[in-house]
Amino acid sequence: MKPMAMLAAILFLAPGSQAEQYSSTYQLKPTPKTIAWGYHDASTPPVLRIKSGHMVEVQPARGNKGVHAMIPKSIFITAQDKTGLITLERGVCFGTCPSYIVTLASDGTVTWEGRDFVKTKGKATAQIKPEDFKKLVNEFEKISYFSLDDKYEPGRPGCPTSATDMPSARTAIQTGGKTKSVSHYYGCRNSEVLRTLTALERKIDEIIGTEKWIK
């Protein structure tokens, strides 16, 4: 079998501004530098770099008998979602439970608002890695967050047994055009779903680093 000729169209997807979307079309032509024989290797450097939202026209690599030709096509990459938000809000209890609301944006911007029983009252901001937002989105996905009930409170099906004077937490996520929030009263017990939800709430605190504002 003769080797296959392929365009080495490995694209580096750099995020572009909204104004740059749909503004440029690139052509990838078959040349000795853009054609790879056989199979692509992950270590092969890109032959073209584009911004999100731009168009690429890939021209066919034509050859002699026994050489496969690629079909011309257009590649469209949607822009990076810059509207993602994750929120954790903790309420008071019969005691000194920290009460605050913290929000993490997809670019890593953290907004804090301390209320009761915290070291930092009022508003504060911080910056973490955007990759940490993605980590938290994965944590939401692990527990099938969008399939959870909106409320786990006394009298609700998801709260089989409950105790009084316990704190509450509310989580929320906005990503990929979807929005969901879940209210969680800690007096609700004996539920595996609530144990995983509690673990998610702690993970949000851990990744954002809220301890520096609490203690």
C-alpha positions in Angstrom: 0.0 0.0 0.0 1.4 3.4 -0.9 1.6 6.2 1.7 -1.2 8.7 2.0 -0.7 12.3 1.3 -2.5 14.6 3.8 -2.5 18.3 4.6 -0.9 18.8 7.9 -3.7 21.2 8.9 -2.9 21.4 12.6 -4.5 24.6 13.9 -3.5 26.6 17.0 -6.7 28.0 18.4 -6.0 31.3 20.0 -9.0 33.1 21.5 -10.1 36.2 19.6 -12.3 39.1 20.5 -15.9 39.2 19.5 -15.1 41.9 16.9 -12.6 39.6 15.2 -15.1 36.8 14.7 -16.2 36.1 11.1 -13.7 38.7 9.9 -11.0 36.6 8.3 -10.8 33.6 6.0 -7.5 31.7 5.6 -6.4 29.4 2.8 -4.3 26.3 3.5 -2.7 25.2 0.2 -0.9 21.9 -0.5 2.9 22.6 -0.4 5.9 20.6 0.6 5.7 22.2 4.0 2.0 21.6 4.6 1.7 18.0 3.3 2.4 15.1 5.7 3.0 11.6 4.3 1.5 8.7 6.3 0.0 9.6 9.7 0.1 12.8 11.7 2.3 12.9 14.8 1.2 14.9 17.9 4.7 16.5 17.9 4.3 17.9 14.4 4.3 21.7 14.6 1.2 23.6 13.3 1.3 24.9 9.7 -1.3 27.6 10.4 -2.4 29.6 13.4 -5.8 31.2 13.5 -8.1 32.9 16.0 -11.4 31.6 17.2 -14.3 32.3 14.8 -12.1 32.5 11.7 -12.6 30.4 8.6 -10.1 28.1 6.9 -10.4 26.8 3.3 -8.4 23.6 2.9 -7.4 23.0 -0.7 -7.0 19.4 -1.9 -3.7 17.7 -2.1 -3.6 16.0 -5.6 -1.1 13.5 -6.7 -0.4 10.5 -8.9 -2.2 7.2 -8.9 -2.3 5.6 -5.5 -2.1 8.9 -3.6 -5.3 9.9 -1.8 -6.6 13.4 -2.2 -8.1 15.4 0.6 -11.6 16.9 0.0 -11.7 20.7 0.3 -13.6 21.9 3.3 -14.2 24.8 5.6 -13.4 24.8 9.3 -15.4 27.0 11.7 -14.3 27.3 15.4 -16.8 29.0 17.7 -15.5 31.7 20.0 -14.5 30.9 23.6 -17.4 31.3 26.1 -16.5 34.3 28.2 -19.7 34.5 30.1 -19.1 31.5 32.4 -19.8 32.0 36.1 -19.7 29.8 39.2 -21.2 31.0 42.5 -21.2 29.7 46.1 -23.3 31.3 48.7 -23.2 30.2 52.4 -25.9 31.2 54.9 -25.8 31.6 58.7 -26.7 29.0 61.3 -27.5 28.9 65.0 -24.0 29.7 65.9 -21.0 31.3 64.1 -21.1 29.7 60.6 -19.4 31.9 58.1 -21.8 33.7 55.7 -20.6 35.0 52.3 -21.0 34.8 48.6 -18.2 34.2 46.2 -18.3 34.2 42.4 -15.7 32.9 39.9 -15.7 34.0 36.3 -14.4 32.0 33.4 -11.3 34.3 33.1 -10.3 33.5 36.7 -11.7 36.7 38.3 -12.9 36.1 41.8 -15.5 38.4 43.5 -16.0 38.0 47.3 -18.6 39.5 49.5 -18.3 38.7 53.2 -21.3 39.0 55.5 -21.2 37.4 58.9 -18.5 35.6 61.0 -15.8 36.2 58.4 -12.4 38.0 58.6 -13.1 40.1 55.5 -16.5 41.7 55.4 -17.7 43.5 52.4 -16.2 43.1 48.9 -12.8 41.9 47.7 -11.4 40.5 44.5 -8.7 38.1 43.5 -7.4 36.4 40.4 -6.8 32.6 39.9 -6.0 30.6 36.8 -8.7 30.3 34.1 -7.9 26.6 34.1 -9.3 26.4 37.6 -12.7 27.5 36.3 -12.5 24.5 33.9 -11.6 22.2 36.8 -14.6 23.3 38.7 -16.9 22.9 35.7 -15.6 19.3 35.5 -16.5 18.8 39.2 -20.1 20.0 38.4 -20.3 17.5 35.5 -19.0 14.6 37.7 -22.1 14.8 39.9 -24.5 15.5 37.0 -25.3 18.8 38.5 -27.9 19.9 35.9 -30.0 16.8 36.8 -30.1 17.6 40.5 -33.2 19.1 42.2 -33.3 22.9 42.5 -33.8 22.7 46.3 -32.9 20.2 49.0 -34.8 21.6 51.9 -37.2 20.2 54.6 -40.5 19.1 53.0 -38.8 18.4 49.7 -38.4 14.9 48.2 -34.6 15.2 48.3 -34.6 15.8 52.1 -35.8 12.6 53.7 -34.7 13.6 57.2 -33.6 16.9 58.6 -32.3 18.7 61.7 -32.8 22.3 62.7 -30.5 25.3 63.1 -28.1 24.1 60.4 -26.4 26.3 57.8 -27.3 26.4 54.1 -25.5 26.7 50.8 -26.5 27.7 47.3 -24.4 26.8 44.3 -24.9 28.1 40.8 -23.3 27.7 37.4 -23.6 29.4 34.1 -21.7 27.8 31.2 -22.3 26.8 27.6 -25.6 28.7 27.4 -27.0 26.8 30.4 -27.8 28.0 33.9 -28.5 26.1 37.0 -28.7 26.7 40.8 -29.2 24.4 43.7 -30.2 25.4 47.3 -28.9 23.0 50.0 -29.9 23.0 53.6 -27.3 21.1 55.7 -30.0 19.8 58.0 -31.0 17.4 55.2 -29.3 14.0 55.8 -28.9 10.4 54.8 -28.5 11.1 51.1 -25.6 10.2 48.8 -26.6 13.0 46.5 -26.2 15.5 49.3 -22.8 14.1 50.2 -21.6 14.7 46.7 -23.1 18.1 46.7 -21.3 19.0 49.9 -18.1 17.8 48.4 -18.6 20.1 45.4 -19.2 23.1 47.7 -16.0 22.3 49.6 -14.1 22.0 46.3 -15.3 25.4 45.2 -14.0 26.9 48.5 -10.7 25.0 48.0 -10.0 26.0 44.4 -11.0 29.6 44.9 -9.2 29.9 48.2 -11.9 31.5 50.3 -10.1 30.6 53.6 -7.9 33.7 53.3 -11.1 35.8 53.7 -12.8 33.6 56.3 -10.1 33.1 59.0 
